Amino acid sequence: MNAISKKCPIKAIFFDLDHTLVDCESADLRTYEIISKIARSTVFDIHTPALIHDFRQLLGKAPFDPQDKIDVLEWRTDLWKKALAIQNIDHPNLPERLNQAFHDERLVFFLFTPDVHAMLKEMLRSYTGIIITNGDPVIQRPKLAACKAEELFASRIIVGGEEQYEKPHLSIFHKACEMAKCAPSEAIMVGDRLKTDILGGINAGLGATVWVNPKNEPVNDHDPKPDFQIVSMIELPSIMKHLNNMI
């Protein structure tokens, strides 16, 4: 039972980071353009579209060492090495250079857009905002610094890789509730992933869940069902207005 039926006042909003507050796809595409130039300047006959495709496939399958034995930067360097190997390229320094560029250059583009920043600044006057992001702190903390998240959220940021469990585990949502000094029914979760953000919010008993779904993808029968869907973060104020009208 959620805010739609219980009509509880909402005091806090929990936000995912990647693909929710920040448009990672645009940041990635601009970064891959830089990476392609580096690759072509080193190996003249390399097929950079295939290289980027292969790396993205490998990254999507295993962005971190599943056994947690290899440092994340070393792991991703090896992914570049594997992507190059598909084209029979064995260069001694190129994987390291590509990986360094992937992480350093991407931070330049990892920003809150002006409209999202303005929306957050206004929303956080009325609600306690908390970022809950999964991932290794080696990756996530520089992203948070790049988008200057602390200017808006102060210390109200939870990185899953620094906790015992990540989303969708109940504990991380309950920690956010303690941080916001609210009951679960007085908070909502906003995120782009059904199986972490939305499922976690539902299982934690949050007041409502909001799925950021820019491609208008369908919700399959076996997927967790969000209470609301938005295409863009700037639609969130209208969701909050709707919830407030139900109290």
C-alpha positions in Angstrom: 0.0 0.0 0.0 1.5 3.3 -1.0 0.9 7.1 -0.9 -1.8 6.7 -3.6 -4.1 4.8 -1.2 -2.7 6.0 2.2 -2.6 9.7 1.1 0.4 10.4 3.4 2.2 13.8 3.2 5.5 13.5 1.4 8.5 14.9 3.3 11.4 13.5 1.4 12.5 12.6 -2.1 15.1 10.0 -2.8 16.9 10.4 -6.1 19.0 8.0 -8.1 22.0 9.7 -9.8 23.0 8.0 -13.1 20.4 8.4 -15.9 18.1 10.2 -13.4 19.6 13.4 -12.2 22.4 13.3 -14.8 22.0 12.4 -18.5 24.7 9.8 -18.7 24.0 8.9 -22.2 24.9 12.3 -23.5 28.0 12.4 -21.4 29.1 9.0 -22.6 28.6 9.9 -26.3 30.7 13.0 -26.0 33.3 11.0 -24.1 33.4 8.3 -26.8 34.1 10.9 -29.4 37.2 11.9 -27.6 38.2 8.2 -27.0 37.7 7.5 -30.8 40.2 10.3 -31.6 42.8 8.8 -29.2 42.4 5.4 -30.6 42.7 6.5 -34.3 45.7 8.6 -33.5 47.4 5.5 -32.1 46.2 2.8 -34.5 45.4 4.3 -37.9 43.2 1.4 -39.2 41.2 0.8 -36.1 37.4 0.6 -36.5 36.3 2.9 -33.6 32.6 2.4 -33.9 33.1 -1.3 -33.4 35.6 -0.7 -30.5 33.1 1.5 -28.7 30.3 -1.0 -29.3 32.3 -3.9 -28.0 33.5 -2.0 -24.9 29.9 -1.0 -24.1 28.7 -4.5 -24.5 31.5 -5.7 -22.1 30.8 -2.9 -19.6 27.1 -3.6 -19.7 27.6 -7.2 -18.8 30.2 -6.7 -16.0 31.0 -3.1 -15.1 32.8 -4.4 -12.0 34.6 -7.5 -11.0 31.8 -9.8 -9.9 34.1 -11.5 -7.4 35.3 -8.1 -6.1 38.9 -9.1 -6.3 40.1 -6.6 -9.0 40.1 -2.8 -8.6 37.4 -1.2 -10.8 39.9 0.9 -12.8 42.0 -2.2 -13.5 38.9 -4.2 -14.4 37.7 -1.6 -16.9 41.2 -1.3 -18.4 41.0 -5.0 -19.1 37.6 -4.5 -20.8 39.3 -2.0 -23.2 42.0 -4.6 -23.8 39.4 -7.2 -24.6 37.5 -4.8 -26.9 40.8 -4.1 -28.8 41.6 -7.8 -29.0 38.4 -8.4 -30.9 40.1 -6.4 -33.7 43.4 -8.3 -33.1 44.9 -5.1 -31.6 47.5 -5.7 -28.9 48.9 -2.3 -27.9 51.0 -2.0 -24.7 49.6 1.3 -23.5 46.4 1.9 -25.4 44.0 0.2 -23.0 45.2 2.3 -20.1 45.0 5.5 -22.1 41.5 4.7 -23.2 40.3 3.9 -19.8 41.9 7.0 -18.3 40.1 9.1 -20.9 36.8 7.2 -20.3 36.8 8.2 -16.6 38.5 11.6 -16.7 36.9 13.1 -19.8 33.4 11.8 -18.9 33.5 13.8 -15.6 33.7 17.0 -17.7 30.3 16.3 -19.1 28.8 14.8 -15.9 26.7 17.8 -14.9 23.2 18.7 -13.8 21.6 20.5 -16.8 20.4 24.0 -15.9 16.8 23.0 -15.9 17.4 20.1 -13.6 19.5 22.2 -11.3 16.8 24.9 -11.1 14.1 22.3 -10.5 16.1 20.7 -7.7 16.9 24.0 -6.1 13.2 24.8 -6.0 12.1 21.3 -4.9 14.6 21.1 -2.1 13.1 24.1 -0.4 10.0 22.0 0.4 11.4 18.5 0.6 14.4 16.8 2.1 16.4 15.4 -0.9 18.7 12.4 -0.7 20.8 10.8 -3.4 21.0 7.0 -3.3 23.4 5.8 -5.9 24.7 2.2 -6.5 28.3 1.6 -7.5 31.9 1.7 -6.5 32.8 4.9 -4.6 35.9 5.1 -6.8 33.6 5.7 -9.7 30.6 7.4 -8.0 32.3 9.9 -5.7 34.1 11.7 -8.6 30.8 11.9 -10.4 29.1 13.4 -7.4 31.9 16.0 -7.2 31.8 16.7 -10.9 28.1 17.6 -10.8 28.6 19.5 -7.5 25.9 17.4 -5.8 26.9 18.5 -2.3 26.0 22.1 -3.2 22.4 21.0 -3.3 22.3 17.9 -1.1 25.1 18.6 1.4 26.0 15.3 3.1 22.7 13.7 2.3 24.3 11.3 -0.2 24.4 7.5 0.1 26.8 5.5 -2.2 25.8 1.8 -2.3 29.4 0.7 -2.6 30.1 2.2 0.8 27.2 0.3 2.4 26.7 -3.3 3.3 24.0 -3.7 0.7 23.0 -1.7 -2.4 19.6 -1.0 -3.9 17.2 -2.7 -3.9 18.0 -3.9 -0.4 15.7 -2.5 2.3 18.6 -1.3 4.5 19.7 1.4 2.2 16.2 2.9 1.9 15.7 2.7 5.6 19.1 4.5 6.1 17.8 7.3 3.8 14.6 7.5 5.9 16.6 7.9 9.1 18.7 10.5 7.4 15.6 12.4 6.3 13.9 11.9 9.6 10.8 10.5 8.0 8.7 7.4 7.9 9.0 5.3 4.7 5.5 6.3 3.7 6.6 9.9 3.8 9.2 9.5 1.1 9.3 8.7 -2.6 11.9 7.2 -4.8 12.8 8.6 -8.2 15.0 6.5 -10.5 15.5 5.0 -13.9 15.9 1.3 -13.0 12.9 -0.8 -12.2 14.8 -3.6 -10.5 16.8 -1.4 -8.2 15.1 2.0 -7.7 11.5 1.0 -8.1 11.6 -2.5 -6.6 13.6 -1.2 -3.7 11.2 1.6 -3.1 8.2 -0.7 -3.2 9.7 -3.2 -0.9 10.8 -0.5 1.6 7.2 0.7 1.8 7.9 4.1 0.4 5.0 6.4 -0.3 5.4 6.2 -4.0 7.9 5.4 -6.8 8.6 7.4 -9.9 10.2 5.8 -12.9 12.3 8.0 -15.2 11.6 6.5 -18.5 12.8 8.8 -21.3 12.3 6.2 -24.1 8.7 5.4 -23.0 9.6 1.7 -22.6 6.8 -0.6 -21.6 6.6 -2.2 -18.2 6.6 -5.9 -18.6 4.3 -8.2 -16.6 7.1 -9.5 -14.5 8.6 -6.0 -13.7 7.9 -4.0 -10.6 5.1 -1.5 -11.2 6.0 2.2 -10.6 3.3 4.5 -9.3 4.3 7.2 -11.8 6.3 7.5 -15.0 8.0 10.6 -16.3 10.1 11.2 -19.5 12.1 14.0 -17.9 13.1 15.0 -14.4 11.6 18.4 -15.0 8.1 16.7 -14.8 8.7 15.8 -11.2 7.1 19.0 -9.8 3.8 18.0 -11.4 3.9 14.6 -9.7 4.5 16.2 -6.4 1.6 18.6 -6.9 -0.6 15.6 -7.7 0.5 13.8 -4.6 -0.1 16.9 -2.4 -3.6 17.3 -3.9 -4.4 13.8 -2.7 -3.7 14.5 1.0 
